[in-house]
């Protein structure tokens, strides 16, 4: 269970939370996250993008949670990043804001979420954000996306064995896939062992961390791609979830 947040402004939660995570923020970065939170709240009032939440909760449970990925991976100009099932941009948009030189692709099957992310990208003055409206199973077969990314990330999309089939096809051999999971994430490793080896991945490390302000435990599962993914994967849209490997 997570505890109630301390009575701090969203700005203070961001500053102190990032420091507690050990992820230093650049000048101007906090303002961008605050604008992100405001835009998300504004769009949420008109279309349901995420479960409604207080600003402090969004800052801690979405933004700081996304920033935690920097505990295990790095980004930058030479690192092509793809966020599969990005939703309202977590963690992909946070990666872009924290490391703006990084070319970031945000993929989701829901058009309105991508419309929000395009708007956000404009108001924050970000460049080098690509949105892709597709099912991961379809984009993963497209030569323009298949095995093209150095780092693929996903948060709250599917259980690990399903997620591996959706995500590993996008990773270049030698690249990484990061699954951002809750406290029981490591329990998904066993059932995912077969998928991992079929798809050409290898476990690199699993990092356990506590979000600041008692907001919960996280498991960051980092996979290294060692071999190309066989052409049979991903199977057609819907199959990975219905009949997991
Ligand atoms: N990563 C975000 C959103 C999680 S909700 C976050 O952590 O907040 C899951 C998202 O994945 C939804 O936006 C849904 O549209 C998308 N999604 C689920 N299955 C998908 C698939 N097969 N291909 C593409 N997007 C998918």
Boltz pocket constraint, residues with backbone or C-beta under 6 A from the ligand:
constraints:
  - pocket:
      binder: B
      contacts: [[A, 84], [A, 85], [A, 86], [A, 87], [A, 88], [A, 89], [A, 90], [A, 91], [A, 107], [A, 108], [A, 109], [A, 110], [A, 113], [A, 134], [A, 135], [A, 136], [A, 137], [A, 154], [A, 155], [A, 156], [A, 157], [A, 166]]
      max_distance: 6.0
